[in-house]
Amino acid sequence: SAMSESAMSESAMSESAMSESAMSESANQEVYQKVTVNQNTDEQVSRVKISIPYLFVPAVIGKKGENINKIARESETNIQISKFRENFPGFKERVILIEGESENVVEAVHKIVDFVRNMELPEQLKLDDEAKKRQRGVRLIIPKTLSGTFIGTGGEIQQQLREQFSLDYFNLQGQQTLPDDFDERSMYMSGEEENVRKAVNYVIEKLETEPEERLDRNLSYKKFHLF
């Protein structure tokens, strides 16, 4: 299942589609970043990162940033997205950083996940089963040091969590796809909407109990790419 998980983000996402996606959002990015520039520097804020396939990003941002700004406004969070080609190592997915009060951050995560699940796929992905599958999933970014919390000895906890939340997938990214000096790792889960929602809540709650292991604000990933 690990292979199909990585294939899920990679498939049918060609270079030409990539540049097309860049053009469609270049105008948006600037407006969007002006809106989110008032970063909350309070260390007490909750901070979560998720990643989404780069071809989904223009729709999530929306025209002149309207979709992502609406989510940020409604959830009272600060949201930033990694720039074009700043994909998370091992995947063609850009990273979304969400900061704010704990329950607001969780609400924003669900709003983004729901948006992706219900959005119309870009034309070039409409017949792509992997892209449809990916719409049903969530990729959360966690500190690499907390991997054991979700894997357990011989994958025992990972298996338990998959069963507890009745998920189709609950996988942590293979270490071989990550550079040694990189301190984040992605976790992928998919399944029925309500089950995924509960699992996401559980993971974020777990991360909150380890404040000294929190993620940083970095959204520059190019330097960590292995290929």
Secondary structure in CASP SS format (residue, H / E / C, confidence):
PFRMAT SS
TARGET T0000
AUTHOR 0000-0000-0000
METHOD secondary structure of the structure
MODEL  1
S C 1.00
A H 1.00
M H 1.00
S H 1.00
E H 1.00
S H 1.00
A H 1.00
M H 1.00
S H 1.00
E H 1.00
S C 1.00
A C 1.00
M C 1.00
S C 1.00
E H 1.00
S H 1.00
A H 1.00
M H 1.00
S H 1.00
E H 1.00
S H 1.00
A H 1.00
M H 1.00
S H 1.00
E H 1.00
S H 1.00
A H 1.00
N H 1.00
Q H 1.00
E H 1.00
V H 1.00
Y H 1.00
Q H 1.00
K H 1.00
V H 1.00
T C 1.00
V C 1.00
N C 1.00
Q C 1.00
N C 1.00
T C 1.00
D C 1.00
E C 1.00
Q C 1.00
V C 1.00
S E 1.00
R E 1.00
V E 1.00
K E 1.00
I E 1.00
S E 1.00
I E 1.00
P E 1.00
Y H 1.00
L H 1.00
F H 1.00
V H 1.00
P H 1.00
A H 1.00
V H 1.00
I H 1.00
G C 1.00
K H 1.00
K H 1.00
G H 1.00
E H 1.00
N H 1.00
I H 1.00
N H 1.00
K H 1.00
I H 1.00
A H 1.00
R H 1.00
E H 1.00
S H 1.00
E C 1.00
T C 1.00
N E 1.00
I E 1.00
Q E 1.00
I E 1.00
S C 1.00
K C 1.00
F C 1.00
R C 1.00
E C 1.00
N E 1.00
F C 1.00
P C 1.00
G C 1.00
F C 1.00
K C 1.00
E E 1.00
R E 1.00
V E 1.00
I E 1.00
L E 1.00
I E 1.00
E E 1.00
G E 1.00
E C 1.00
S H 1.00
E H 1.00
N H 1.00
V H 1.00
V H 1.00
E H 1.00
A H 1.00
V H 1.00
H H 1.00
K H 1.00
I H 1.00
V H 1.00
D H 1.00
F H 1.00
V H 1.00
R H 1.00
N H 1.00
M C 1.00
E C 1.00
L C 1.00
P C 1.00
E H 1.00
Q H 1.00
L H 1.00
K C 1.00
L C 1.00
D C 1.00
D H 1.00
E H 1.00
A H 1.00
K H 1.00
K H 1.00
R H 1.00
Q H 1.00
R C 1.00
G E 1.00
V E 1.00
R E 1.00
L E 1.00
I E 1.00
I E 1.00
P E 1.00
K H 1.00
T H 1.00
L H 1.00
S H 1.00
G H 1.00
T H 1.00
F H 1.00
I H 1.00
G C 1.00
T H 1.00
G H 1.00
G H 1.00
E H 1.00
I H 1.00
Q H 1.00
Q H 1.00
Q H 1.00
L H 1.00
R H 1.00
E H 1.00
Q H 1.00
F C 1.00
S C 1.00
L C 1.00
D C 1.00
Y E 1.00
F E 1.00
N E 1.00
L E 1.00
Q C 1.00
G C 1.00
Q H 1.00
Q H 1.00
T H 1.00
L C 1.00
P C 1.00
D C 1.00
D C 1.00
F C 1.00
D C 1.00
E E 1.00
R E 1.00
S E 1.00
M E 1.00
Y E 1.00
M E 1.00
S E 1.00
G C 1.00
E C 1.00
E H 1.00
E H 1.00
N H 1.00
V H 1.00
R H 1.00
K H 1.00
A H 1.00
V H 1.00
N H 1.00
Y H 1.00
V H 1.00
I H 1.00
E H 1.00
K H 1.00
L H 1.00
E H 1.00
T C 1.00
E C 1.00
P H 1.00
E H 1.00
E H 1.00
R C 1.00
L C 1.00
D C 1.00
R C 1.00
N C 1.00
L C 1.00
S C 1.00
Y C 1.00
K H 1.00
K H 1.00
F H 1.00
H C 1.00
L C 1.00
F C 1.00
END
